[in-house]
Amino acid sequence: GVLIRGSIAAIGSTAGAGLRAAGGALLDAGVAAGILLLVAWTYWRLRRRPGMGMGDIKLLALLAAWLGLPQTMLVFLLAAVCGAAYGLALIGSRRGEPGMRAAQMAIPFGSFLSVAGLYSIFLGERTVSWYLQFFR
């Protein structure tokens, strides 16, 4: 009787921990998607044209569910900095599609999110810890 009761309690506590973890991952994904939706909405309000696809938002939400919110903010920052550097390099080199100003070129943000996500998978915790040490 004790062994069965203990096994049932262990399964129940494991299921509860799994549900809490899933809920936390879902919350992180929602917050990350909300931030990127806000960025996309702000761009649309300013320029009256879409500036970001929903695939970028879904990718960041997936990364947030997997990595957690602190590492996702690192992903967002790294992707934005790398994307901006790439865009400035395009403008500086004046390479773009014929007949289009370099400042109007569409740059796929998902590529930068993916590379930053890979960085965060392997070095994200270390990078976030290093950064947060300056605020202790």
Secondary structure, 3 states (H helix, E strand, C coil): CHHHHHHHHHHHHHHHHHHHHHHHHHHHHHHHHHHHHHHHHHHHHHHCCCCCCHHHHHHHHHHHHHHCHHHHHHHHHHHHHHHHHHHHHHHHHCCCCCCCCHHHCCCCHHHHHHHHHHHHHHHHHHHHHHHHHHHC
